[in-house]
Structure formats: C-alpha cells, structure tokens
C-alpha cells in the first residue's frame, strides 16, 4: 500500500542550486517502493527567520510504501549525501528536504510532526505545493505568507 507524501526541497549553498534540486528529485524517485508523481517549478525566495543567500525551493509529490519515519530517514540520508550540516537552527544549507505531508496522517513525535508545523505560513512551501496540488489550498493559514518575496524560476529538469 502506498501513501502520497509531499516533500519540500530547498538549497541556498552551492554553485548550482538547480542541479542540487534535480539530483534530490532523482534520489526521491529512486527510493524503494516509491514513485515521483509530480514536481513543482523551482521558486527563488529569501530566507525566513534566517540570514544567508536566497533559496531555490520546490515541492515533490511522492507515492511511497515507506513508513513516515523510514521516509524521514531516507530524506536525511539524501541531505547528508549532499553535504548537509546542521551547525545551528535555520543555518544556510546545501540541501534541505522536509516531509510536509504524508497522506492524511497527523503525527507529533520528537523527530517528526505531520503536517509540517510551519507549512501554512511559508510562501516557499505553499507556492510550489499549490502549483502541483491546488486542492490543498485549505492548508494556508493566514495571509502573512502572501507578502513573502518569492518568484517562480522555471521547471526543474529531472529526466524521470
């Protein structure tokens, strides 16, 4: 049995952020028991609650047989393979993969909260998510995200 998961992809360190997101999407598609069913455009945004260079972001829809914690472990392994370090909260990053939604599951553990607790407040998540899943518009909370600077930067080529 598979579930539809939505994964946020982001990067703001490295020479080619678009290539990083492409490689991350390819890694998601290669996860066991998983199929990449949709990938948003790339979106450029300023960091939220942090400093550093602008981010390039996207959201992927993944149909997966992996359980939520197994998927989280796989996402963190992909991040590590791309040199992700966590020196402090909201530090600039080579790759950030956030599990945003996993079917209709609501979960609150020390390692994983679903839906992602700040999903409805951030344009860099909502704009790409609503691009591929407009039926999820009810997840947007408030209007603050509408004023956050973000711009669509075109498709991500994945050769999938």
NURO-737278 format. One record per residue (C-alpha): residue number from 1; residue in one letter; x, y, z. Coordinates in nm, 4 decimals. Example, Ala and Ser with C-alpha at 12.3 -4.5 7.8 and 13.67 -1.06 7.14 Angstrom:
// residues 2
pos|code|x|y|z
1|A|1.2300|-0.4500|0.7800
2|S|1.3670|-0.1060|0.7140
END
This chain:
// residues 160
pos|code|x|y|z
1|X|0.0000|0.0000|0.0000
2|X|0.1325|0.3445|-0.0857
3|X|0.0665|0.6891|0.0540
4|X|0.1015|1.0279|-0.1127
5|X|0.3728|1.2268|0.0607
6|X|0.4749|1.5830|-0.0187
7|X|0.8386|1.6749|0.0285
8|X|0.9785|2.0280|0.0345
9|X|1.3162|2.0680|-0.1369
10|X|1.5402|2.3674|-0.0743
11|X|1.9012|2.4783|-0.1045
12|X|2.0902|2.8043|-0.0649
13|X|2.4539|2.6906|-0.0599
14|X|2.6457|2.5572|-0.3583
15|X|2.7447|2.6508|-0.7094
16|X|2.4345|2.5155|-0.8873
17|X|2.1190|2.5089|-0.6758
18|X|1.9019|2.3913|-0.9673
19|X|2.1306|2.0896|-1.0190
20|X|2.1082|2.0133|-0.6469
21|X|1.7278|2.0117|-0.6601
22|X|1.7344|1.7989|-0.9761
23|X|1.9622|1.5446|-0.8084
24|X|1.7445|1.5436|-0.4965
25|X|1.4307|1.4798|-0.7051
26|X|1.6095|1.1935|-0.8812
27|X|1.7100|1.0497|-0.5426
28|X|1.3469|1.0703|-0.4250
29|X|1.2328|0.8872|-0.7382
30|X|1.4884|0.6128|-0.6681
31|X|1.3703|0.5417|-0.3129
32|X|1.2482|0.1839|-0.2679
33|X|0.8747|0.1398|-0.3118
34|X|0.8409|0.4999|-0.4262
35|X|0.7428|0.6908|-0.7388
36|X|0.7831|1.0620|-0.8008
37|X|0.4400|1.1644|-0.9254
38|X|0.4818|1.5433|-0.9522
39|X|0.7491|1.8077|-0.9150
40|X|0.6819|2.1799|-0.8932
41|X|0.8747|2.4533|-1.0635
42|X|1.1771|2.5967|-0.8877
43|X|1.0981|2.9022|-0.6756
44|X|1.3501|3.1579|-0.5509
45|X|1.2861|3.3016|-0.2058
46|X|1.4571|3.4939|0.0695
47|X|1.5437|3.3008|0.3857
48|X|1.2713|3.3119|0.6524
49|X|1.3852|3.3654|1.0130
50|X|1.7482|3.3357|0.8978
51|X|2.0273|3.5063|0.7083
52|X|2.2250|3.3878|0.4094
53|X|2.1723|3.3748|0.0352
54|X|1.8344|3.3250|-0.1307
55|X|1.6969|2.9726|-0.1521
56|X|1.5837|2.7768|-0.4514
57|X|1.2805|2.5675|-0.3489
58|X|1.0419|2.3104|-0.4922
59|X|0.7891|2.0547|-0.3732
60|X|0.7680|1.6933|-0.4856
61|X|0.4700|1.4591|-0.4640
62|X|0.5913|1.1097|-0.3843
63|X|0.3799|0.7957|-0.3832
64|X|0.5625|0.5745|-0.1361
65|X|0.5335|0.2478|0.0517
66|X|0.7888|0.3720|0.3059
67|X|0.6502|0.4440|0.6516
68|X|0.6819|0.8078|0.7650
69|X|0.9905|0.7552|0.9850
70|X|1.1544|0.5382|0.7156
71|X|1.0903|0.8173|0.4660
72|X|1.2306|1.0771|0.7070
73|X|1.5458|0.8644|0.7495
74|X|1.5781|0.8380|0.3702
75|X|1.5367|1.2156|0.3289
76|X|1.8068|1.2824|0.5875
77|X|2.0399|1.0339|0.4145
78|X|1.9905|1.2222|0.0852
79|X|2.0673|1.5504|0.2643
80|X|2.3865|1.4042|0.4111
81|X|2.4938|1.2774|0.0695
82|X|2.4723|1.6412|-0.0446
83|X|2.6889|1.7688|0.2398
84|X|2.4104|1.8914|0.4684
85|X|2.5351|2.0183|0.8014
86|X|2.3273|2.1404|1.0951
87|X|2.5543|2.3810|1.2869
88|X|2.2581|2.5843|1.4197
89|X|1.8847|2.6305|1.3649
90|X|1.7986|2.7710|1.0204
91|X|2.1611|2.7669|0.9059
92|X|2.2222|2.8005|0.5317
93|X|2.2162|2.4568|0.3694
94|X|2.3348|2.2619|0.0697
95|X|2.0077|2.0680|0.0703
96|X|1.7000|2.0668|0.2907
97|X|1.4309|1.8011|0.2480
98|X|1.1212|1.8442|0.4640
99|X|0.8429|1.5899|0.4900
100|X|0.5433|1.8218|0.4646
101|X|0.2512|1.5798|0.4442
102|X|0.2067|1.2048|0.4496
103|X|-0.1428|1.1172|0.3317
104|X|-0.3917|1.2409|0.5889
105|X|-0.1674|1.1400|0.8781
106|X|-0.1392|1.3685|1.1795
107|X|0.1654|1.2912|1.3915
108|X|0.3572|1.4641|1.6699
109|X|0.6753|1.2944|1.7872
110|X|1.0122|1.4386|1.8918
111|X|1.1501|1.3550|1.5431
112|X|0.8567|1.4230|1.3150
113|X|0.5458|1.6392|1.3113
114|X|0.2863|1.5975|1.0364
115|X|0.1607|1.8047|0.8745
116|X|0.4810|2.0074|0.8927
117|X|0.4170|2.2647|1.1688
118|X|0.5001|2.5744|0.9597
119|X|0.3672|2.4514|0.6255
120|X|0.0789|2.7008|0.6145
121|X|0.2919|3.0062|0.6968
122|X|0.5642|2.9951|0.4343
123|X|0.5376|3.1030|0.0734
124|X|0.8414|2.8939|-0.0244
125|X|0.6390|2.5849|0.0710
126|X|0.2873|2.6932|-0.0218
127|X|0.3500|2.8364|-0.3693
128|X|0.5211|2.5219|-0.5058
129|X|0.2836|2.2906|-0.3145
130|X|-0.0259|2.4629|-0.4529
131|X|0.1258|2.4566|-0.8008
132|X|0.1140|2.0743|-0.8014
133|X|-0.1751|2.0207|-0.5559
134|X|-0.4168|2.3168|-0.5671
135|X|-0.6727|2.1108|-0.3751
136|X|-0.4538|2.1643|-0.0638
137|X|-0.5219|2.5407|-0.0513
138|X|-0.7047|2.4930|0.2799
139|X|-0.3629|2.4347|0.4441
140|X|-0.2641|2.8013|0.4006
141|X|-0.3088|2.9732|0.7356
142|X|-0.3407|3.3486|0.7474
143|X|-0.2138|3.5908|0.4881
144|X|0.1429|3.6655|0.6053
145|X|0.2864|3.4160|0.3556
146|X|0.1340|3.6130|0.0679
147|X|0.3720|3.9049|0.1365
148|X|0.6898|3.6941|0.1442
149|X|0.9206|3.7568|-0.1522
150|X|0.9161|3.4622|-0.3915
151|X|0.9405|3.4182|-0.7683
152|X|0.8950|3.1235|-1.0000
153|X|1.2213|3.0295|-1.1715
154|X|1.1051|2.7661|-1.4222
155|X|1.0922|2.3907|-1.4424
156|X|1.3407|2.1531|-1.2865
157|X|1.4686|1.9013|-1.5420
158|X|1.4769|1.5565|-1.3851
159|X|1.4810|1.3172|-1.6833
160|X|1.2420|1.0933|-1.4913
END
